[in-house]
Structures are given as C-alpha cells and as structure tokens.
Amino acid sequence: MKNLDLNTRRSIATPRGVGVMCNFYAERAENATLWDAEGKEYIDFAGGIAVLNTGHCHPKVKAAIAKQLDRFTHTAYQIVPYESYVALAERINAIVPISGLKKAAFFTTGVEAIENAVKIARSHTGRSGIVAFSGGFHGRTLLGMALTGKVAPYKLSFGAMPHDIFHVPFPTATQDISVADSLKALNLLFQSDIDPKRVAAIIIEPVQGEGGFNITPPELMTALRQICDEHGILLIADEVQTGFARTGKLFAMEHHSVQADIMCIAKSLGGGMPISGVVGRAEVMDSPSPGGLGGTYAGNPLAVAAAHAVLDIIQEEQLCERANRLGQKLMNRLNDLRATCPAIADVRGLGSMVALELNDPSTGAPDAARVKQVQDKAIEQGLILLSCGVYGNVLRFLYPLTIPDEQFDRALDILANTLTA
C-alpha cells in the first residue's frame, strides 16, 4: 500500500480535527527507527510524543505483554482486581519524590490523570478553583483544554470553558516574563478574581511540554510551595511528559528542593501501552469515596505489565545517566551552530528534554515558518522532529533514550544540515 493511497483513504474516513503531521504511514519500528509503508527508514526524534523513552518495541516490554496476554487481558480492576496493579502502585509510591505515606491509582491517558488529580484536589479541599499557567498543556478533554494555556488549536470553536479555572503567566526569558512577574500576577489574581481560600490546587509542569520546553525556575516552584502551604492549596505536578528519565532524573520534580502533593504520570510509563496514574500523599488520595475514581480500562493488565518492564529497563540500562549524556551532546551541537545559524534564539534543556527556539534574525519575532521548513527538510532526510511553543517556533527533541550512539550522531548531522541550509 502506497502512502498517497493511504492519505486519500484517511481524508475520506477520518475528520480533519485529528491533525496528522506526517504524510507517510508507519509499517514497523524498532528502538529509534521507523519504517513507512513504502519501506523508507526514519530516525524517530518524536517518540510518539514522549511515550517511547525506552524505544519502539523494547524486547523486555514485548515479553512482558506477551506473558500477560497468555494469562488474561481484562477484568476491569474495580470488578476483579489483580496483583500486578497493586505491585505497580507499590513501586511508584516508593520512587516518587513525595515524603510520607503515598497512594497511587492508574488510568489510561494523561488527561485522565489530570482530570482525576483535579477531582481528588477538589474532594480533599472542598474547594473548586484551579490555577494553571500560560503555555501549559494538560490535555484535550473539556477540563484539560480549559487548564491548557494555549488557544490555537486546542480551544478554537469549542465554546465556553469550565468555570473556576484561572491562568497566570509562566516565566520565560524569551518573552521577557520573570518569576517576579508571575508571582505578581498570581497575587493580583488572588486580589481580583478568586479568594485563595477558594483555590483547590495550583497545577504546573516542571518543564512545559507543548508550551516550549520551558523549565520551571526553582525559585518559582519554591514560592508556589510556600503559597500553597499558606493558603491550604494543593500543588499538582504534571509529569506526564517529563517523567521516567527524560530530564535526567526519574521525575523532573527531583530537580527541585520542594515537593508536590499530587503528581500526574503517563506517556513513557507504558513503553507504548496506554497507562497513566495519579500518585500523592495518602490522606489526599483517600479523599474521594469508593467509586469516585476509576474507569473501565483504568490500569489495564497488559499496560501494567509493560509499565513494570519499563521501570526495570530504566534502572538496568541507566537511562537517567544516558539522558544527561545525550542531552548535553545535543545542546553542545546546537550551541555550536549559533555562529552559522543566526535564527537560533535559545537552546535550553534538562537532561534529554531539549528545545531549540528559532526567531527571525532581522526582527527577533518568533519564526514558526522557519521551524516548519526545518521539520520538512529533516523528514526529507529521514529525521522526524516535533515543534512546540505558544508561537510554534520551538523544535523539541524526544528521541528514545535507548537510541544507539551512531544513529544519534547521524541524526545530529541531519539536524545541522537542515538548520544551516
């Protein structure tokens, strides 16, 4: 089957609202390599949008799924539970950077974790207000897109958003927004829009994903923790994209000296299988009544089996250390290109969560068109790249942390060629 034929079928059978970046179709994949329906080979620097820290079809993930497949595929955990779910909760509770007794519940998608974290926070505090940040991304459901701090394409034409959701600016140097600016805006919000005693939670990504891989400054996270403690507000860390070794630590909150009350996890936890989770302080997690949390496919046994394998792989293959090494190599190469690519406005990253921001050299304006050109030229040369950022002018790099060194170097050569072309 040719890619062009599949594109024709797709345009007839599926709605335009499901945006598709590539005009070719996956046929098979292994580690950091993907082959399309016509046999062309690509280096995957998208990783299924941060899902594949352990690569495509890792042998241990495949073996874990196959072993579970021989036992059972589904019971609905709330109907007939299984030990592997409990064991995964125990493992997650033991490794998240939250002190004291913890509990974890599993779901299917990242936005399910976000929605359930909000439910738990509201149940525990008896309050309804939620504060999020500009540029943040928390999903595409009605509540998820209300929390998301970006209009296009996530909020366009979908009508009124749920109430009691508020946003304050996220500090970003390229937009001249400081930590002081963010905290001033939060204080103004408490004076003008909502009493802090009516706020259930503040939700933040330790590193913004869709927003442009903007790293939360430690002083902001520390200040938020102090504000939450002062007003009885819960701090929710959205680690859906940052979790499981991407930032050079198992969780990005480990880069901070303060802790969240609730953490949301997903994406690379399942190694390609759909699973997410909410983990937090036990007394907070126990707030909803029995039946208030769950879902038909929540904590699916095949996905749970994959998650156990992923945790093993991260430890055995030392992926946190590898994330730091690969990320530093990428950032060094990008910084070296500044002399020949004046469009490079910023290179930033934490571990292997690295971003390249491109602006028009003559005006300094965000240059989304140039990012699209780089993406297109890279794909022509066999490298899949993703964009992000409020203005669409940021390239983000989400290669599997298991990518072979030789292939990684080849990808960096392609990237350099497209940036300097």
C-alpha positions in Angstrom: 0.0 0.0 0.0 1.4 3.4 -1.0 1.4 6.4 1.3 -0.5 8.5 -1.2 -3.3 5.9 -1.3 -3.5 5.8 2.5 -3.7 9.6 2.6 -6.6 9.5 0.3 -8.4 7.0 2.4 -7.6 8.9 5.6 -9.1 12.2 4.3 -12.3 10.4 3.4 -12.6 8.2 6.6 -11.4 10.5 9.4 -12.2 14.0 10.5 -9.8 17.0 9.9 -9.9 17.7 13.6 -7.5 14.8 14.1 -4.4 16.6 12.8 -1.7 14.4 11.3 1.9 15.8 10.9 3.4 13.2 8.5 2.1 12.2 5.1 3.6 8.7 5.4 2.3 5.7 7.4 4.2 3.5 9.9 4.7 -0.1 8.9 7.1 -1.2 11.6 9.5 0.2 14.2 12.4 -0.8 16.4 14.1 1.3 19.1 14.7 4.7 17.4 14.0 3.6 13.8 10.7 3.6 12.0 9.9 2.3 8.5 6.9 3.6 6.5 4.5 1.7 4.2 6.9 2.1 1.3 10.0 0.9 3.1 11.6 4.3 3.8 13.6 4.5 7.0 13.3 7.3 9.5 15.1 8.2 12.8 12.4 8.9 15.3 13.0 12.1 17.3 9.3 12.3 18.2 9.0 9.2 20.3 5.2 9.1 19.9 5.2 12.5 21.8 7.4 11.4 24.7 5.9 8.0 25.0 8.9 6.0 23.9 11.8 6.7 26.3 12.6 3.0 26.2 12.2 2.9 22.4 9.9 1.2 20.0 9.2 -2.5 20.8 11.8 -3.0 23.5 12.2 -6.7 23.8 11.5 -6.7 27.6 8.3 -4.7 27.1 7.2 -7.1 24.4 8.0 -10.1 26.5 6.1 -8.7 29.5 3.0 -8.0 27.4 3.1 -11.5 25.8 3.4 -13.1 29.2 0.4 -11.3 30.5 -1.5 -11.9 27.2 -1.3 -15.6 28.0 -3.0 -15.0 31.4 -5.8 -12.5 30.8 -6.3 -9.2 29.0 -9.0 -7.5 31.0 -11.2 -7.9 34.1 -11.8 -4.2 35.0 -9.7 -3.7 38.1 -12.7 -2.3 40.0 -14.5 -5.5 39.5 -11.9 -8.2 39.8 -8.5 -6.8 40.9 -5.1 -8.3 40.1 -1.8 -8.3 42.0 0.3 -6.6 39.2 -1.7 -3.4 39.6 -1.1 -3.4 43.4 2.6 -4.1 42.8 2.9 -1.3 40.3 1.3 1.1 42.8 3.8 -0.1 45.4 6.7 0.6 43.1 5.5 4.0 42.0 4.8 5.0 45.7 8.4 4.0 46.5 10.1 6.1 43.8 8.1 9.4 43.5 9.7 12.4 45.3 6.9 12.8 47.9 7.6 12.2 51.6 5.5 10.1 53.9 2.8 7.6 53.0 1.6 7.7 49.4 -1.0 6.0 47.3 -1.4 5.6 43.6 -4.3 5.0 41.2 -4.0 4.1 37.5 -5.9 5.3 34.5 -5.5 5.2 30.7 -4.5 8.6 29.3 -2.5 11.6 30.5 -5.5 13.8 30.6 -7.4 11.2 32.6 -4.7 11.5 35.2 -5.0 15.3 35.1 -8.8 15.2 35.5 -8.6 12.8 38.4 -6.0 14.8 40.1 -8.3 17.8 40.0 -11.2 15.7 41.3 -9.0 14.5 44.2 -7.8 18.0 45.0 -11.4 19.3 45.0 -12.6 16.5 47.1 -9.8 16.9 49.6 -10.1 20.7 50.0 -13.8 21.2 49.5 -12.8 24.0 47.0 -13.3 24.4 43.3 -10.7 26.9 41.9 -7.7 25.7 39.9 -4.8 27.9 38.9 -2.7 26.9 35.9 -0.1 28.7 33.7 0.1 30.3 30.3 1.7 27.9 27.8 0.9 24.9 29.9 -0.6 21.8 28.2 -2.8 19.5 30.2 -4.9 17.6 27.5 -7.7 17.9 25.1 -10.8 17.0 27.1 -13.1 19.8 28.2 -11.3 20.3 31.6 -7.9 19.5 30.0 -8.2 22.2 27.4 -9.6 24.7 30.0 -6.4 24.1 32.0 -4.2 24.4 28.9 -2.7 27.8 28.4 -2.8 27.9 24.7 -5.8 28.8 22.5 -4.9 27.5 19.0 -5.6 24.8 18.1 -6.8 23.4 21.4 -9.7 25.8 22.4 -10.8 27.1 19.0 -14.5 26.8 18.3 -15.2 24.6 21.4 -17.3 27.2 23.2 -17.3 28.2 26.9 -14.7 26.6 29.1 -15.5 25.2 32.6 -15.5 27.9 35.3 -13.1 28.4 38.2 -10.1 27.8 36.0 -7.5 30.7 36.1 -4.2 31.3 34.4 -1.1 33.3 35.3 1.9 34.0 33.1 4.7 31.4 33.1 8.2 32.9 33.4 10.1 32.7 30.1 13.2 34.8 29.3 12.4 34.9 25.5 9.1 36.5 26.3 10.6 38.8 29.0 8.4 37.3 31.8 10.3 36.9 35.1 9.5 34.9 38.2 8.6 38.1 39.9 6.1 38.9 37.1 4.5 35.5 37.5 4.2 35.8 41.3 2.9 39.4 41.0 0.2 38.1 38.5 -0.7 35.3 41.0 -1.1 37.8 43.8 -3.2 40.0 41.6 -5.4 37.0 40.7 -6.0 36.4 44.4 -7.0 40.1 44.8 -9.2 40.5 41.7 -10.6 37.1 40.6 -10.6 34.4 43.3 -10.0 34.2 47.0 -7.0 31.9 47.6 -9.2 30.2 50.3 -11.4 29.0 47.4 -8.5 27.6 45.4 -8.2 23.8 45.5 -4.9 23.4 43.6 -2.2 25.0 41.5 -1.1 22.8 38.6 2.3 23.2 36.9 4.6 21.2 34.6 8.2 21.1 36.0 9.2 21.6 32.3 6.4 22.8 30.0 5.9 20.3 27.1 3.7 21.8 24.4 4.5 25.3 25.8 8.1 25.1 24.5 10.1 23.0 26.9 10.3 26.0 29.3 12.0 24.9 32.5 10.2 26.0 35.7 12.7 28.1 37.7 13.4 26.6 41.1 12.6 29.9 42.8 9.1 29.8 41.3 8.5 26.2 42.4 9.7 27.1 45.9 7.4 30.2 46.0 4.4 28.2 44.9 5.0 25.6 47.6 5.1 28.4 50.2 1.9 30.0 48.8 0.1 26.6 48.8 1.1 25.9 52.4 0.0 29.4 53.4 -3.5 29.1 51.9 -4.1 25.3 52.2 -3.8 24.8 48.4 -2.5 21.6 46.9 0.4 21.6 44.5 -0.1 19.3 41.5 2.9 18.5 39.3 2.0 17.4 35.8 4.8 15.0 35.0 3.0 13.4 32.0 5.8 14.4 29.6 8.7 14.9 32.0 8.6 11.6 33.8 10.6 8.4 33.6 14.2 9.6 33.0 13.5 12.2 30.3 15.0 15.1 32.3 18.0 13.1 33.6 16.2 12.1 36.7 13.3 9.7 37.1 11.0 12.6 37.7 11.5 16.3 37.0 10.4 17.3 40.5 13.6 15.7 41.7 15.4 18.8 40.3 13.5 20.9 42.9 14.0 21.3 46.7 10.2 21.2 47.3 7.6 18.5 46.8 4.2 18.4 45.2 1.2 17.0 47.0 0.0 15.1 43.8 1.8 14.0 40.7 0.4 13.0 37.4 2.2 10.4 35.3 1.7 8.8 31.9 3.3 8.6 28.5 6.6 6.7 28.8 5.4 4.8 31.8 3.8 2.3 29.5 6.5 2.0 26.8 3.9 2.5 24.1 0.9 1.0 26.0 -1.8 3.3 27.3 -1.5 3.8 31.0 -1.4 6.9 33.3 -1.5 7.4 37.0 -2.1 9.8 39.9 0.1 9.5 43.0 0.1 11.6 46.1 0.0 11.9 49.8 -2.2 9.1 51.2 -4.6 11.4 53.1 -5.1 13.4 49.9 -5.6 10.4 47.7 -8.1 8.8 50.1 -10.4 11.8 49.9 -12.8 10.6 47.2 -15.4 8.0 48.2 -15.3 4.4 46.8 -16.4 4.5 43.1 -15.3 8.2 42.7 -12.2 7.1 40.9 -11.6 4.5 38.2 -12.6 3.7 34.6 -13.4 0.6 32.6 -9.8 0.3 31.1 -8.0 2.0 34.0 -4.9 0.1 34.9 -5.3 -2.4 32.0 -3.3 -5.5 32.9 -1.3 -5.5 29.6 -0.3 -1.9 30.1 0.6 -2.6 33.8 2.8 -5.4 32.7 4.5 -3.1 30.2 5.0 -0.5 33.0 6.8 -3.0 35.2 9.1 -3.7 32.4 9.8 0.0 31.7 10.8 0.6 35.3 13.2 -2.4 35.1 14.7 -1.1 31.8 15.3 2.4 33.1 17.2 1.0 36.1 19.1 -1.7 34.3 20.1 0.4 31.3 20.8 3.5 33.4 18.6 5.7 31.3 18.7 8.7 33.6 22.5 8.9 33.2 22.1 8.3 29.4 19.5 11.1 29.2 22.0 13.5 30.7 24.8 12.4 28.4 22.7 12.5 25.2 21.1 15.8 26.1 24.4 17.5 26.8 25.8 16.3 23.5 22.7 17.6 21.6 22.9 21.0 23.4 26.6 21.4 22.7 26.0 20.7 19.0 23.1 23.2 18.8 25.1 25.9 20.6 28.0 25.3 18.2 25.6 26.1 15.3 24.8 29.5 16.6 27.6 31.0 14.6 26.2 29.8 11.3 22.5 29.9 12.1 21.6 33.4 13.4 17.9 32.3 13.7 18.8 30.3 16.9 17.3 32.4 19.7 17.7 29.9 22.6 18.9 26.4 23.4 17.6 25.1 26.6 17.1 21.7 28.3 17.1 19.5 31.3 18.6 16.1 30.6 17.2 15.0 27.2 14.3 17.3 27.3 15.9 19.8 25.0 14.4 22.7 22.9 15.7 24.9 20.1 13.9 28.2 19.7 14.0 30.0 16.3 13.3 33.7 15.7 13.6 35.9 12.6 17.2 37.2 12.8 16.2 40.6 11.4 13.1 41.3 13.6 13.5 39.0 16.6 10.0 37.8 16.1 9.1 34.1 16.7 9.6 32.2 13.4 7.2 29.3 13.1 7.7 29.2 9.4 11.4 28.5 9.7 10.6 25.7 12.2 8.2 24.2 9.7 10.9 24.4 7.0 13.4 22.7 9.2 10.9 19.9 10.0 10.1 19.4 6.3 13.8 19.3 5.3 14.6 16.9 8.1 11.8 14.5 7.2 13.1 14.5 3.6 16.5 13.3 5.0 14.9 10.7 7.3 14.6 12.5 10.6 11.2 13.1 12.4 11.1 16.2 14.5 8.3 17.9 16.6 7.5 21.5 17.1 6.0 23.2 20.1 5.7 26.6 21.8 3.0 29.2 22.2 4.1 30.7 18.9 5.1 27.4 17.2 8.7 28.5 16.9 10.3 25.8 19.0 11.8 22.4 18.0 11.7 19.8 20.7 13.7 16.6 20.8 12.1 13.4 22.1 14.3 10.6 20.9 14.3 7.3 22.7 16.9 7.3 25.4 17.9 3.9 24.1 19.0 5.2 20.7 22.4 3.8 19.5 25.2 6.4 19.6 26.0 6.1 15.9 22.3 6.7 15.0 22.2 9.7 17.4 25.2 11.2 15.7 23.7 10.7 12.3 20.5 12.4 13.4 22.5 15.4 14.7 24.3 15.7 11.3 20.9 15.8 9.6 19.7 18.4 12.1 22.8 20.6 11.5 22.3 20.3 7.7 18.7 21.4 7.9 19.4 24.3 10.2 22.3 25.7 8.1 20.8 25.0 4.7 
